[in-house]
Amino acid sequence: MVRVAGCMVRMHTCGRIFIGVTGLLLLASLGRAEVQVFARVDRNQAQVGEQVVLTVAVVSQKPLSVQVPPTLRISGVTCSQVRGPATSEEMSISGGRLLRRATAEYAYFLTAERAGEIEIPAIPVTVEGTQFLTQPIRLTVGKSPVLEAGGPVQVRVNVSRTTVYQGEQIVVEYLLYEEAVASSRIQNRQLVRDPSFLNFWAETLEDIRRQQIPTRRETINGVAYNVLPILRYVVFPTRAGTLTVPSITVSLVAALPTGARTIWGEPVLQPRQISVSSPERTIESRALPANPPAGFSGAVGSFSITSEVDRTEVAEGDPISWKVIIEGDGNVKSVGDLRIPDLPDFRAYDPKTTASFTVTQGAVRGKLVHERVVMPLHAGISQIPGTTFTFFDPRTRQYRTIAVEAKKITVTANGAAVAHTPAGGQMLVKEVGSDIRYIQPDVSSLEDESWRLTDSPLYWVSYGLPVAWVLLAFGVRARRIRMGANPARMRALGAAGEARRRLKVARLALEKNDVHGGIQAVANSLTELVAAAANTTAAGLTSSRISEVLSEKQVPEDLRKEVLATLAQCDEIRYAPTSASADAARAIYEKGLGLVRQLLRYLVP
């Protein structure tokens, strides 16, 4: 009997141990199941240039500390910086138990750059110090429907010359060609990627958009195209050989035929996000002739040199502004420091050198200004010596050296002695004492200084300021409580204020004749207002999406069409700003101002 009891005791002990171990394993499994990390895309098929939204979600029973990569490196895809988190919490009752579910989502905006199968790798996500990996996702990218040559939309690259010497100037211009009959159905034109010039010294001509370059029309193979300038560069080959001018990619929304027809026989159009790239161009760069002369610093082109001073007659110790100016159709930024002879009769200060490129009657010219302040050391006739400049001229295929003559300066004595310091500088010794002004000995009038602070009414009014501040604080807090109870209204009011601010920016820009900046602000005010109503970002809005959002907000159809038409006009002017007059831009601003006022009645609850 004792043996049986002992056996029962041991069995009872083993049962407790088994239950304890099982409970710990169950709790561990539950702890692992508390957190779920996964990734998803809004679509698994896209076209080159289209945007795909990648979302990383973390689901847990309570809000946790989450860390995700700031951006992703995926072959064949450009990725934006991460946005988020967008958080939400849900509560439910199941089996008499209260269940909580907290979700944090992070969004990446991906743009496909090439066609084919692209794999989004597993993304590391750290939750409360523990790393999780999302599942890989496969994305199928197809070619853009307008990438074929001769399509309704093309991007072309023009170069001023294809055979040059190393360092010789080339003007590169990127142009967008749109069929005239389809141009009105194209909007949201955006540059996807800037060109990367390898083996070139490239300078962007920032003032090209401000030049009076109207949108022109060209006919190619019997088809009329509207030509819109996009970018213009002046580039200089940095080595000899066959070099490549890179391509650019433009993304846009175009209404393309679907193949179906209406009952009247007209083709049915559907907006699609497409992209088009320019072809690459090759440049033959030839090496410069051997044995360059002394003083050659690498400048290639056709240049002129001038020297000027602000005055030729000065007094001792007075400063003179001396400029040496080099102009021509070459890279003036490669000139380097000029070889300036010694100035024994002057004290010279450190020079200031500025280089710039300008467009004059369609030609690009560079200008280098070497400015220096000099000061004569003694009276008499002094000379600012001349200087030389050596460069290679591609037109004559020879090295050339040009020079400027010396400048004669007449220096007169100014009645002050000039003493030279041991370091070779100078010091002016002037008569002193003549600038002393004596204090007035007599007082002309007296004032009553018995005034006290308590005699001022503002002193007694200030006693009520603390009470006013307290009442104001209570008012602000009450308003925040009311606004917090209606987050949709708070978001809409914030968007309304931002729209008004952008319209003010547009008005100020148009007053300064900045057509491009004003139209950009008008378009942003409309798109940001619609984006706030849809609780999304303006970057992901298309014309069809804008129409859907306005329809959901019960905006009348005629007002929706007017908004889309205004955005299309803004896009047209933004990519060809000089084709619109200031009066036309102000008319669009007034129209946008009226549209914002009308939309607020529908979008602000």
Secondary structure, DSSP 8 states (H G I E B T S, - for coil): -HHHHHHHHHHHHHHHHHHHHHHHHHHHHHHHHT-EEEEEES-SEEETT-EEEEEEEEEESS---EE--SS--BTTEEE---EEEEEEEEEEEETTEEEEEEEEEEEEEEEE-SSEEEEE---EEEETTEEEE---EEEEEE--TT-STTSSEEEEEEES-SEEETT--EEEEEEEEEETTTGGGEEEEEEEE----TTEEEEE-GGGGGS----EEEEETTEEEEEEEEEEEEEEESSSEEEEE---EEEEEEEEEEEEE-TTS-EEEEEEEEEEE---EEEEEE---SS--TT--S-BS-EEEEEEES-SEEETT--EEEEEEEEESS-GGGS-S------TTEEE---EEEEEEEEETTEEEEEEEEEEEEEE-SSEEEEE--EEEEEEETTTTEEEEEEE--EEEEEE--SSEEEE-TTS-EEEE---STT------S----------GGGSHHHHHGGGHHHHHHHHHHHHHHHHHHHHT-HHHHHHHHHHHHHHHHHHHHHHHHHTT-HHHHHHHHHHHHHHHHHHHTTS-GGG--HHHHHHHHHHTT--HHHHHHHHHHHHHHHHHHHSGGGS-HHHHHHHHHHHHHHHHHHHHHH--
